[in-house]
């Protein structure tokens, strides 16, 4: 019984060591330079060969009300609807 546990433990350790060795042997990928630019209202990041492109676009809808002479404190306010 002890022998089967010992063999199972050795096999498990060997499998983990093989996986850990192959994972640690891989080199991390080099970062791709992405210079930013402003193009027609969008903030654009694009690789030199145009294989990768990422742009940011933001929109917000704001509602605001201000009533002069209102006695109710809830009458004046601002709400962001879609951010």
Secondary structure, 3 states (H helix, E strand, C coil): CHHHHHHHHHHHHHHHHHHHHHHHCCCCCCCCCCEEEEECCEEEEECCCCCCEEEECCCCEEEEECCCCCCCCCCCEEEEEEC
